Amino acid sequence: MRSDLSTVPFDALGVLRARGPDTLSFLQGQLSNDLTRLGADRSLLAGYHNPQGRVIALLRVLQLAPGDLLAVLPRELVPTVIARLSKFVLRAKVKLVDESQAWRISGLLAGVEEDAAVGAVQPAAVGNLAAALPAALDSVAHGADAVAVRVARQPSRWLLLTSASGAPLPDAGVAAPAEIWQRVAIAAGEPQVFAATSEEFVAQMLNLDAVGAIAFDKGCYTGQEVIARAHYRGRVKRRMQRFVASVPQALKPGDAGTLTDGRGFKVVDAVQRPDGRCEFLAVAPLIEDESAPAISATSSGERLAAETLPLPYPLPS
Protein backbone atom coordinates (compact mmCIF):
# COMPACT_ATOMS: atom_id res chain seq x y z
CA MET A 1 0.00 0.00 0.00
CA ARG A 2 1.29 3.45 -0.82
CA SER A 3 2.16 5.48 2.24
CA ASP A 4 0.25 8.52 0.89
CA LEU A 5 -3.11 6.76 1.33
CA SER A 6 -5.30 7.26 4.38
CA THR A 7 -7.98 4.80 5.51
CA VAL A 8 -11.30 6.00 6.87
CA PRO A 9 -13.72 3.53 8.53
CA PHE A 10 -17.37 3.83 7.50
CA ASP A 11 -19.44 2.19 10.22
CA ALA A 12 -22.41 4.34 9.18
CA LEU A 13 -22.56 2.80 5.70
CA GLY A 14 -24.46 -0.38 4.98
CA VAL A 15 -24.92 -2.86 2.14
CA LEU A 16 -28.06 -4.03 0.38
CA ARG A 17 -27.57 -7.18 -1.69
CA ALA A 18 -29.91 -8.04 -4.56
CA ARG A 19 -29.64 -11.49 -6.13
CA GLY A 20 -31.61 -13.43 -8.70
CA PRO A 21 -32.11 -13.73 -12.45
CA ASP A 22 -34.47 -10.71 -12.53
CA THR A 23 -32.29 -8.45 -10.38
CA LEU A 24 -31.12 -6.14 -13.16
CA SER A 25 -34.51 -5.71 -14.82
CA PHE A 26 -36.22 -5.19 -11.46
CA LEU A 27 -33.84 -2.47 -10.26
CA GLN A 28 -33.81 -0.88 -13.71
CA GLY A 29 -37.48 -0.04 -13.09
CA GLN A 30 -36.75 1.39 -9.64
CA LEU A 31 -33.51 3.41 -9.78
CA SER A 32 -32.73 6.60 -11.69
CA ASN A 33 -29.57 5.48 -13.48
CA ASP A 34 -29.30 3.08 -16.40
CA LEU A 35 -28.24 -0.21 -14.86
CA THR A 36 -27.55 -1.71 -18.28
CA ARG A 37 -24.32 0.32 -18.11
CA LEU A 38 -23.32 -1.53 -14.96
CA GLY A 39 -20.56 -4.10 -15.28
CA ALA A 40 -18.02 -6.06 -13.30
CA ASP A 41 -15.59 -3.19 -13.82
CA ARG A 42 -18.03 -0.27 -13.57
CA SER A 43 -20.21 1.00 -10.73
CA LEU A 44 -23.07 3.49 -10.87
CA LEU A 45 -24.49 6.14 -8.56
CA ALA A 46 -28.29 6.07 -8.60
CA GLY A 47 -31.21 7.54 -6.74
CA TYR A 48 -34.19 5.64 -5.40
CA HIS A 49 -37.23 7.92 -5.44
CA ASN A 50 -40.84 7.99 -4.36
CA PRO A 51 -43.57 8.62 -6.99
CA GLN A 52 -43.22 12.38 -6.40
CA GLY A 53 -39.58 12.25 -7.51
CA ARG A 54 -38.21 12.84 -4.03
CA VAL A 55 -35.06 10.96 -3.13
CA ILE A 56 -35.54 8.15 -0.63
CA ALA A 57 -31.89 7.08 -0.78
CA LEU A 58 -28.76 7.46 -2.88
CA LEU A 59 -27.04 4.18 -3.76
CA ARG A 60 -23.61 3.23 -5.10
CA VAL A 61 -24.38 0.06 -7.09
CA LEU A 62 -21.75 -2.62 -7.82
CA GLN A 63 -21.93 -5.92 -9.67
CA LEU A 64 -20.38 -8.93 -7.99
CA ALA A 65 -21.60 -11.26 -10.72
CA PRO A 66 -24.46 -11.32 -13.25
CA GLY A 67 -27.66 -11.15 -11.22
CA ASP A 68 -25.76 -10.38 -8.02
CA LEU A 69 -25.53 -6.70 -7.07
CA LEU A 70 -24.43 -4.75 -4.01
CA ALA A 71 -25.74 -1.28 -3.16
CA VAL A 72 -23.84 0.86 -0.65
CA LEU A 73 -25.89 3.46 1.22
CA PRO A 74 -26.28 4.78 4.78
CA ARG A 75 -26.90 1.82 7.06
CA GLU A 76 -29.87 3.52 8.71
CA LEU A 77 -31.71 3.52 5.36
CA VAL A 78 -31.07 -0.08 4.29
CA PRO A 79 -34.16 -1.57 6.05
CA THR A 80 -36.37 1.21 4.68
CA VAL A 81 -35.17 0.73 1.11
CA ILE A 82 -35.56 -3.07 1.30
CA ALA A 83 -39.10 -2.73 2.71
CA ARG A 84 -40.16 -0.31 -0.02
CA LEU A 85 -38.53 -2.21 -2.86
CA SER A 86 -40.04 -5.47 -1.62
CA LYS A 87 -43.54 -4.11 -2.28
CA PHE A 88 -42.78 -4.12 -6.01
CA VAL A 89 -40.98 -7.44 -6.33
CA LEU A 90 -44.23 -9.40 -6.97
CA ARG A 91 -43.27 -12.31 -9.27
CA ALA A 92 -39.79 -11.04 -10.06
CA LYS A 93 -37.05 -13.52 -9.21
CA VAL A 94 -34.97 -11.30 -6.96
CA LYS A 95 -34.04 -11.50 -3.29
CA LEU A 96 -33.22 -8.39 -1.28
CA VAL A 97 -31.06 -8.81 1.83
CA ASP A 98 -29.46 -6.47 4.34
CA GLU A 99 -25.81 -7.56 4.30
CA SER A 100 -24.43 -4.65 6.30
CA GLN A 101 -23.01 -7.04 8.89
CA ALA A 102 -21.27 -9.13 6.24
CA TRP A 103 -19.08 -6.34 4.88
CA ARG A 104 -16.43 -4.03 6.27
CA ILE A 105 -16.56 -0.67 4.46
CA SER A 106 -13.80 1.90 4.46
CA GLY A 107 -12.58 4.78 2.34
CA LEU A 108 -9.14 5.23 0.83
CA LEU A 109 -8.07 8.83 0.42
CA ALA A 110 -4.99 9.86 -1.55
CA GLY A 111 -2.91 12.93 -0.77
CA VAL A 112 -4.12 16.15 -2.38
CA GLU A 113 -0.59 17.28 -3.18
CA GLU A 114 0.16 14.22 -5.27
CA ASP A 115 -3.10 14.62 -7.19
CA ALA A 116 -2.35 18.25 -7.97
CA ALA A 117 1.13 17.45 -9.19
CA VAL A 118 0.39 14.30 -11.18
CA GLY A 119 -3.20 14.87 -12.21
CA ALA A 120 -4.21 11.30 -11.36
CA VAL A 121 -2.97 8.87 -8.78
CA GLN A 122 -1.21 5.86 -10.24
CA PRO A 123 -2.70 2.43 -9.46
CA ALA A 124 -1.41 0.64 -6.37
CA ALA A 125 -2.06 -2.81 -4.97
CA VAL A 126 -4.50 -3.13 -2.05
CA GLY A 127 -4.02 -6.17 0.12
CA ASN A 128 -5.43 -9.25 -1.58
CA LEU A 129 -7.13 -7.44 -4.48
CA ALA A 130 -6.40 -9.31 -7.68
CA ALA A 131 -6.02 -6.02 -9.55
CA ALA A 132 -4.62 -2.59 -8.72
CA LEU A 133 -6.77 0.19 -7.40
CA PRO A 134 -9.02 1.22 -10.32
CA ALA A 135 -7.88 4.40 -12.04
CA ALA A 136 -11.00 5.57 -13.88
CA LEU A 137 -13.87 7.27 -12.09
CA ASP A 138 -16.61 4.78 -11.10
CA SER A 139 -14.41 1.84 -12.11
CA VAL A 140 -14.19 -1.29 -9.96
CA ALA A 141 -11.47 -3.80 -9.09
CA HIS A 142 -12.31 -7.18 -7.55
CA GLY A 143 -10.28 -9.40 -5.28
CA ALA A 144 -11.00 -12.66 -3.50
CA ASP A 145 -12.50 -10.95 -0.46
CA ALA A 146 -12.54 -7.28 -1.45
CA VAL A 147 -13.95 -4.79 -3.93
CA ALA A 148 -12.52 -1.33 -4.59
CA VAL A 149 -14.45 1.45 -6.36
CA ARG A 150 -13.03 4.80 -7.43
CA VAL A 151 -15.55 7.47 -6.41
CA ALA A 152 -13.60 10.70 -6.96
CA ARG A 153 -10.68 12.06 -8.96
CA GLN A 154 -9.21 14.95 -6.95
CA PRO A 155 -8.28 14.16 -4.36
CA SER A 156 -8.46 10.54 -5.42
CA ARG A 157 -10.81 8.45 -3.30
CA TRP A 158 -11.95 4.85 -3.32
CA LEU A 159 -14.57 2.87 -1.43
CA LEU A 160 -13.20 -0.44 -0.22
CA LEU A 161 -15.51 -3.31 0.71
CA THR A 162 -13.98 -6.33 2.41
CA SER A 163 -15.56 -9.43 3.87
CA ALA A 164 -16.29 -8.92 7.57
CA SER A 165 -15.43 -12.57 8.18
CA GLY A 166 -11.94 -12.17 6.75
CA ALA A 167 -8.88 -10.61 8.29
CA PRO A 168 -8.39 -6.85 7.82
CA LEU A 169 -6.25 -6.02 4.81
CA PRO A 170 -2.59 -5.52 5.72
CA ASP A 171 -0.96 -2.13 5.23
CA ALA A 172 -4.26 -0.45 4.39
CA GLY A 173 -2.86 3.03 4.73
CA VAL A 174 -2.71 5.45 7.65
CA ALA A 175 -5.89 5.55 9.77
CA ALA A 176 -7.80 8.84 9.54
CA PRO A 177 -11.04 10.11 11.11
CA ALA A 178 -14.25 10.08 9.08
CA GLU A 179 -14.34 13.89 9.19
CA ILE A 180 -11.39 13.99 6.77
CA TRP A 181 -13.39 12.18 4.10
CA GLN A 182 -16.50 14.20 4.91
CA ARG A 183 -14.70 17.51 4.41
CA VAL A 184 -13.41 16.41 1.03
CA ALA A 185 -16.80 15.04 -0.02
CA ILE A 186 -18.55 18.29 0.90
CA ALA A 187 -15.92 20.31 -0.97
CA ALA A 188 -16.61 18.05 -3.97
CA GLY A 189 -20.33 18.78 -3.75
CA GLU A 190 -21.26 15.13 -3.30
CA PRO A 191 -24.91 14.66 -2.33
CA GLN A 192 -26.02 12.20 0.29
CA VAL A 193 -29.36 11.26 1.82
CA PHE A 194 -29.84 10.28 5.46
CA ALA A 195 -32.91 9.31 7.48
CA ALA A 196 -33.35 13.00 8.43
CA THR A 197 -33.53 14.05 4.76
CA SER A 198 -35.08 11.01 3.07
CA GLU A 199 -37.94 12.13 0.77
CA GLU A 200 -37.15 15.81 1.38
CA PHE A 201 -35.65 16.70 -2.00
CA VAL A 202 -36.51 16.13 -5.65
CA ALA A 203 -33.60 14.57 -7.54
CA GLN A 204 -32.39 17.78 -9.20
CA MET A 205 -32.39 19.65 -5.89
CA LEU A 206 -29.53 17.34 -4.87
CA ASN A 207 -27.75 17.90 -8.21
CA LEU A 208 -28.15 14.25 -9.14
CA ASP A 209 -28.32 15.33 -12.78
CA ALA A 210 -24.97 17.14 -12.39
CA VAL A 211 -23.15 14.18 -10.81
CA GLY A 212 -24.31 11.54 -13.29
CA ALA A 213 -26.87 9.76 -11.11
CA ILE A 214 -29.78 10.15 -13.55
CA ALA A 215 -30.15 8.65 -17.03
CA PHE A 216 -32.72 10.68 -18.93
CA ASP A 217 -32.67 8.31 -21.90
CA LYS A 218 -33.72 5.16 -20.04
CA GLY A 219 -37.20 3.79 -19.60
CA CYS A 220 -39.64 4.37 -16.77
CA TYR A 221 -38.74 4.08 -13.10
CA THR A 222 -40.39 5.23 -9.90
CA GLY A 223 -40.46 9.05 -9.83
CA GLN A 224 -39.33 9.33 -13.46
CA GLU A 225 -42.25 11.48 -14.63
CA VAL A 226 -41.58 14.25 -12.10
CA ILE A 227 -37.82 14.14 -12.62
CA ALA A 228 -38.14 14.22 -16.42
CA ARG A 229 -40.64 17.09 -16.31
CA ALA A 230 -38.24 19.17 -14.22
CA HIS A 231 -35.47 18.39 -16.70
CA TYR A 232 -37.29 19.07 -19.96
CA ARG A 233 -39.95 21.64 -19.08
CA GLY A 234 -38.87 23.74 -16.16
CA ARG A 235 -35.82 25.23 -14.57
CA VAL A 236 -35.02 23.93 -11.09
CA LYS A 237 -35.18 26.94 -8.77
CA ARG A 238 -33.63 25.31 -5.70
CA ARG A 239 -30.35 23.46 -5.82
CA MET A 240 -27.81 22.01 -3.45
CA GLN A 241 -25.09 24.58 -2.87
CA ARG A 242 -21.97 24.78 -0.73
CA PHE A 243 -21.60 27.21 2.17
CA VAL A 244 -19.38 27.97 5.13
CA ALA A 245 -20.79 29.68 8.21
CA SER A 246 -19.15 33.01 9.10
CA VAL A 247 -19.06 32.19 12.82
CA PRO A 248 -18.76 28.91 14.77
CA GLN A 249 -21.94 27.01 14.14
CA ALA A 250 -23.09 23.41 14.54
CA LEU A 251 -25.31 22.05 11.78
CA LYS A 252 -26.46 18.56 10.85
CA PRO A 253 -28.43 16.98 7.97
CA GLY A 254 -32.06 18.07 8.03
CA ASP A 255 -31.44 21.35 9.88
CA ALA A 256 -33.26 24.27 8.28
CA GLY A 257 -32.91 28.01 8.57
CA THR A 258 -32.61 31.29 6.73
CA LEU A 259 -29.50 32.93 5.34
CA THR A 260 -28.86 36.63 5.89
CA ASP A 261 -29.98 37.32 2.31
CA GLY A 262 -33.40 35.85 3.09
CA ARG A 263 -33.02 32.54 1.31
CA GLY A 264 -34.29 29.52 3.20
CA PHE A 265 -32.03 26.47 3.32
CA LYS A 266 -32.09 22.86 4.43
CA VAL A 267 -28.85 21.06 5.24
CA VAL A 268 -27.86 18.02 3.18
CA ASP A 269 -24.53 17.36 4.93
CA ALA A 270 -22.25 19.32 7.22
CA VAL A 271 -18.84 19.11 8.88
CA GLN A 272 -16.97 21.27 11.36
CA ARG A 273 -13.81 23.01 10.25
CA PRO A 274 -10.88 23.14 12.70
CA ASP A 275 -11.77 26.77 13.50
CA GLY A 276 -15.27 25.76 14.60
CA ARG A 277 -17.07 27.11 11.58
CA CYS A 278 -19.34 24.71 9.75
CA GLU A 279 -18.94 23.92 6.07
CA PHE A 280 -22.13 22.49 4.66
CA LEU A 281 -24.12 21.50 1.62
CA ALA A 282 -27.68 22.79 1.65
CA VAL A 283 -30.59 23.07 -0.73
CA ALA A 284 -31.49 26.73 -1.21
CA PRO A 285 -32.88 28.98 -3.94
CA LEU A 286 -30.27 29.88 -6.51
CA ILE A 287 -28.93 33.36 -5.87
CA GLU A 288 -30.08 34.71 -9.23
CA ASP A 289 -33.61 33.49 -8.54
CA GLU A 290 -34.56 35.73 -5.65
CA SER A 291 -38.27 35.10 -6.19
CA ALA A 292 -37.92 31.44 -5.23
CA PRO A 293 -39.69 30.67 -1.94
CA ALA A 294 -37.77 29.99 1.24
CA ILE A 295 -37.68 26.40 2.47
CA SER A 296 -38.24 27.38 6.08
CA ALA A 297 -37.03 29.71 8.79
CA THR A 298 -35.50 29.02 12.17
CA SER A 299 -37.93 29.09 15.07
CA SER A 300 -36.04 31.96 16.68
CA GLY A 301 -36.10 34.03 13.51
CA GLU A 302 -32.32 34.38 13.54
CA ARG A 303 -30.50 34.35 10.22
CA LEU A 304 -27.29 32.54 9.45
CA ALA A 305 -24.36 34.49 8.03
CA ALA A 306 -22.62 32.23 5.54
CA GLU A 307 -20.36 32.54 2.53
CA THR A 308 -21.25 30.71 -0.66
CA LEU A 309 -18.39 28.52 -1.86
CA PRO A 310 -17.95 27.20 -5.43
CA LEU A 311 -18.87 23.71 -6.48
CA PRO A 312 -16.38 21.83 -8.69
CA TYR A 313 -19.05 21.14 -11.33
CA PRO A 314 -21.48 23.37 -13.24
CA LEU A 315 -25.17 23.29 -12.43
CA PRO A 316 -27.47 22.54 -15.38
CA SER A 317 -29.32 25.63 -16.54
Secondary structure, DSSP 8 states (H G I E B T S, - for coil): --TT-EEEE-TTEEEEEEESTTHHHHHHTTBSS-GGG-BTTB-EEEEEE-TTSBEEEEEEEEEEETTEEEEEEEGGGHHHHHHHHHTTTTT---EEEE-GGGEEEEEEE--HHHHHHHSS------TTBSS----STTBEEEBSSEEEEEEETTTTEEEEEEETTS---TT--EE--HHHHHHHHHHTT-----TTTTTTSBGGGGTTTTTT---TTS---TTHHHHHHHHHT----EEEEEEEEEEE----TT-EEEBTTS-EEEEEEEEE-TTSEEEEEEEEE-TT-TTS--S---TT---B-EEEE--SS----
